[in-house]
Amino acid sequence: MNATKSFLTVVLVLVLSSIALAADIYGEARGYTSYSFADGDLDYGTSLRLKYNPSLSDKYYLFADLTLKYQDENNFSPVRLNELYVQGIGAISEDIDFKIGYLHLTWGASDAFSPVDNVNPRPFNQSISGDVFDDKIPILGLDVEWYMNPTWSLEFVYQPEFRSNFTPDYVEKLLLGYQLAAAAKINPSPMDIQISKIEPDVSFTNPIWGLRARGKVGSVDAAFSFLKGYYLSAYPYNTDITTWDDGSSLADVEMGYPERSVLGMEFQGEIPGIAGVTFRADFALFMPQKWTNHITTHQPDGTTSFTMVDVFDELYWKVSVGADYTAGDKTYYNLIYMLGNPYEEGNNVSPYLFLRLEKPSPNDKWKPFLNSILSLEDGSMINIIGTDYKPKDNWLVSLSYSISSGAPTSKLGMTGDSISFSVKYVF
Amino acid sequence: MKKNILRIVLCAVLCLVTYWSAFALTADEILDKIEAKRSINTTQKSIGKMTLTDEKGKQEIRDLVMYSVDDSENTQNRAFIFRFLSPAEVKNVTMLSLKDGEEIYLYMPAFKKVRRIAGSSKKEKFAGTNFSFGDFGGGYTKDDYESSLVSEDEQTYVLDLKPNDTDTDYSKLTMTVDKEKFYFKKIEFFDLEGNPWKVLDIQEVKEETDGSITIMKLTFTDLKDNTKSFLQMESVEKGVNLAKDFFSVRTIQRPQL
């Protein structure tokens, strides 16, 4: 069955690629596979991304971006509308640009994960490559940018519909099981979890919104933002656990999306006195709604206990501060300190060090690289060593080997070792 | 009589020496003249093709558009925008250079954000060409180089330029200058060890009615990896009416320029 699906997808990719080549459509076709040595799992998939960006007039443009994707598991959707919007350039007023429709908005200056980039939800992905951070679920919204003067602009985002991150059911239950078991002091393995979720009441009159001022402070490019909305992942607020004599348990979990406001600051520029180094820094102050999980546990002997776990109870920071440098021999260095990864919030936020090294060959066809991420909290680490190869300008082949170290329960040790291969054709 | 002839000859020699010393140009003056030929206060839109040839001789053609503004009064006002229009791999990849190359920004549509390129990042090659960001940067002014006149013949001057910037890839540039029109016909770039590295050959120029020189064809050769970028301008429009804030981060994010 999987082989048939793969074959059909490949056929579909080829057919649509030829149609796209005939029209003014551009995009990319990609095939990828990875093998996890830890659990012997082979993942694979193919995708075709098509983009269309015609001008409707001299001030209005249409942008459509669609992905057809086959993935053996955890596929958010086989047909993904990445973006579909109308863009006005100086259409309403000379100093105002806008986009309306299904949008991807990217905030933040950081090369890796930016803690300021919180508008779009994301599909689940276990990889830590740069592409993953660009993989987003679109929001229905309006994005207006007013260019107040040659130095500063003010951006306003209006989102009348809530969309959440996509996390596969089994992943959500796995993570939740560990959290609940720790809180209720029971064994997580035989726990059956039933989840019900309530989405926040977001509408035209009660939208998610954001403001962002972009400009310069001295010679440094800076941006200051405020985003008023909700967490994009659900958190439990009411949990009812029943345990039985055999050690198994059933958990009914009611989850919701806490309100949050995020104050962001972004900077990029040169470090005075250190020639050739570009720094990029993002700071995000999260102001969450107080959120408590009320856990009721029914023991086999008929007794009932109550526990309250504070999920969010105070302000917290997430940070990404880094610098990049290209040496005379074209070796590229990028070192980033991160406080918090995309999946960590509140009390779980922890520090990491990220290093990216690239050493292109003289003709730029080969680009060996090293991606390392180190948890400064528990010393666990992931090292990805690999190479990109460009046999032709519109082809890219990537091969990488990922090695993780640390205890199985550590931040990064659970990832295990894996090998990945991908081929991309741009047309 | 003999004394008179001797006086006349001495006088003539003295006049000639005075004449030549008055009209011989120093290296800095030659650079000034080149700048004067390019530093006409104007905006410009150029459409062209870049042919990239790899070390095996395979070629790829890219369409491009470039906007620039020159300001002879204040070189800090010099700016340009360079965008690839095709093929898809680099479509709409756009570079913005401000303040005569002091500030460089790169817009890559796939990432939906503008990236500041600073310092030694200017050594990186731009979108698969063998031009570095710094090569695109600005002109060759006496402020940026310590220059000396190496030789001259009837048609050309040859200058040696040593970069004042210590954070550079080049130890020296050797520039061949056309004596009549005052433009550089060829620049040889030497690496930090003094070995020949790149060669910029100007193959065709157009002399405008105001005396300025417009480059129509050039080849940039990397001798180390044996690659070439041939740039041919198909149209060059001068005095283009551009908005006051055209050379900005806002502009390079637009789907069309």
Interface residues (C-beta under 8 A of the other chain):
Chain A: Y26 G27 N53 S55 Y61 F63 Q87 I89 E94 D97 H104 L105 T106 G108 A109 D134 E145 Y147 P150 S153 R214 S219 D221 Q268 G269 E270 A275 G276 V277 T278 R280 D324 Y325 T326 A327 G328 K330 Y332 P362 N363 D364 K392 D393 N394 V426 F427
Chain B: L52 D54 E55 K58 E60 P87 A88 E89 K91 E103 A110 F111 K112 K113 R115 R116 I117 A118 G119 S120 S121 K123 E124 K125 G128 T166 D167 D169 L192 K224 D225 T227 A243 K244 D245 S248 V249 R250 R254 P255 Q256
